[in-house]
Amino acid sequence: MSRLADSGRVRFPELSADLWELQHEVEGISVAGVSVAALATAFAVDRFKTAIDMGRCSALLAAQETVLLTHCHSDHVAGLLAWLSAHTRRHVGRPTRVLIPAERRPELLAALEIWPDLDGVRRRVDLDEALVGASPGDTIELAEGGTATAFAVRHNTASLGWAITADDHSRPAVIFAGDGTVEPFRDVPSMLDAGAAVVDCSFIDPGTRVAARLGGHGHLADWIELLPELRCNNLVLAHLPPETTAAGILERLPDDLPGRAILVPWVAPPR
Ligand SMILES: [Zn+2]
């Protein structure tokens, strides 16, 4: 330890579990990020230099060249200003592209054009070119031969899900369903057929299932019920309520999980 730290005149805070950027590997592809309902959701699939939502920014997220927004609620886009600034300054010359549900593109572009003190970003990147409207069925090319295809989901505002596929595969590696109810996937479970499906699990308590559906969100019980129909290898439960712990999830799960998908609740592991 250095003399200064030894002297007690310099102290550091402790590393807090809730600051972790969680990471999970599926079929050789790493998914990293944070997803907490109402606070922030942002994932990176670094293999394809792609971020999914930008509720917060980080060094890893800033390095991503394409941002696939699922929708414009603040907990999914609040980090976009930081990303635009950090990505265009720290990763000069790299592609800068934001895919957004087509209905929301005009408002986001207008907002970024007048946002105070964003002149550096406006000098470095043509926002009109960087913002790309997307609709269900659209497919775009990503870095390293990946592709992303947009699909419709059922949330309470204009929203898209994104299926990301590696060039040597026909089955998506990771599907990000964004926010939304379980209904489209109950109707067509094969929509989530992938190495990993990242889904909305904003509600976990018994008695809140109707509230979840009315609010345009998924509930833990919905996903447990749908498990036997799903063919994804991993079902990632994202957008969990703030303060959710691994122990809290475990105590709400049945002893015998139906189906074959591995459940991956997106919370810090038990310590
Ligand atoms: Zn939302």
Residues whose N, C-alpha, C, O or C-beta is under 5 A from the ligand:
A	BS01	ZN	H73 D179
